[in-house]
Amino acid sequence: MCWKDLRAKSAYLKSGNYKAAINGFEGIKKDFSYRRFLNSHLSVKLHYYLGIAYENDNQNESAIREYSKFLKSWQDADADLKTIDDAGKRLTRLQNQF
C-alpha cells in the first residue's frame, strides 16, 4: 500500500460514494504486503478514513470499531493532530448515540 492507493480510494469518499470507499479501503486493509509494512503510518490512517466512510454510510458500529482502532494505534501521538482530534470527536458522538 502506498499513498497513491489510499488517495485513489479516498476519492470515492470525497465524492460521496461511501460503499465504493468502504470496499476499496477494506481491500487495502486485507493486503498484508511489504509495501503496507513500509507505509505503516498509512495503514493506521486507513482506519480513520474507513471510519468516516462507515459513519457516512450509517454503519455506526463499524465506524466506532475503525475510529477506536485508529485512536488506539496513535494513542501516544501528538494530541493536537487534526485527525486524532476529529476521530475522537466522531467516536464520542457515535458512542453517545447508543
URZI-V863545 format. One record per residue. PHI is phi in whole degrees, 0 to 359 (* if undefined). D_CENTER is the distance of its C-alpha to the mean C-alpha in Angstrom with 2 decimals. Layout:
PHI_D_CENTER / PHI_D_CENTER
This chain:
*_14.18 / 224_14.73 / 302_13.57 / 300_15.44 / 299_13.51 / 294_10.11 / 295_12.14 / 297_13.98 / 287_11.26 / 289_9.86 / 297_13.53 / 298_13.24 / 298_10.75 / 294_13.29 / 275_16.15 / 88_15.20 / 268_15.16 / 291_12.31 / 295_13.76 / 294_13.99 / 296_10.40 / 300_9.52 / 300_12.37 / 293_11.52 / 294_8.03 / 296_9.82 / 297_12.68 / 296_11.16 / 299_9.95 / 282_13.60 / 276_15.07 / 258_16.46 / 278_18.41 / 296_20.00 / 298_18.13 / 293_14.80 / 299_16.74 / 291_18.00 / 247_14.69 / 298_13.11 / 296_11.60 / 287_9.55 / 298_8.68 / 290_7.42 / 295_5.49 / 304_4.05 / 297_2.70 / 296_2.34 / 295_2.90 / 295_3.46 / 300_4.58 / 297_6.33 / 298_7.69 / 297_8.91 / 300_10.29 / 289_12.07 / 265_13.37 / 60_14.78 / 256_13.29 / 296_13.04 / 296_13.50 / 292_10.56 / 297_8.41 / 301_10.34 / 301_9.85 / 290_6.07 / 298_6.69 / 297_9.76 / 298_8.70 / 299_6.86 / 292_10.06 / 293_12.34 / 293_11.58 / 250_12.24 / 297_14.87 / 259_17.56 / 282_16.11 / 300_17.82 / 293_17.34 / 270_17.91 / 293_14.82 / 301_13.55 / 293_9.81 / 292_11.00 / 298_13.48 / 296_11.42 / 298_8.92 / 297_12.28 / 294_14.01 / 296_11.69 / 298_11.84 / 300_15.56 / 298_16.23 / 293_14.85 / 296_16.71 / 288_19.77 / 283_19.88 / 267_20.73
